[in-house]
Amino acid sequence: MNKSFLSQVKKGKVKKPHLILIYGPDKVGKSTFGSHAPNPVFLGTEDGTSNLDVARLPQPKNYDDVLAAIQELATEKHEFETLVIDSLARISHR
């Protein structure tokens, strides 16, 4: 017997991550904006955060490093709440 749709109604907020993409020219404050996100860690492919007091993962050497860092953040316990990738434009695929 199938449950009715009404018997499966759920209430309240659904907690899920936000995905924000910021695009703009160099030196307009994209990294600074990311530094104000909740407990961020930066995955930097360039040196855009040298003036910011932020947590940084090791600089990825290739696309596989980026995927590995994201996988580790998604599956391991850690203190960070926000991943800031700076910058997507500099990540080469393979």
Number of C-alpha atoms within 10 A of each C-alpha: 3 4 7 8 7 7 7 8 7 8 6 5 6 7 6 6 8 7 7 8 9 10 11 8 7 9 9 10 13 19 21 16 11 22 21 11 13 11 14 18 21 22 21 22 20 16 10 16 18 8 9 10 9 15 14 14 11 13 15 17 11 14 14 14 15 21 12 12 16 14 11 12 17 10 8 8 8 9 10 13 12 19 20 20 19 19 18 14 10 12 19 12 8 7
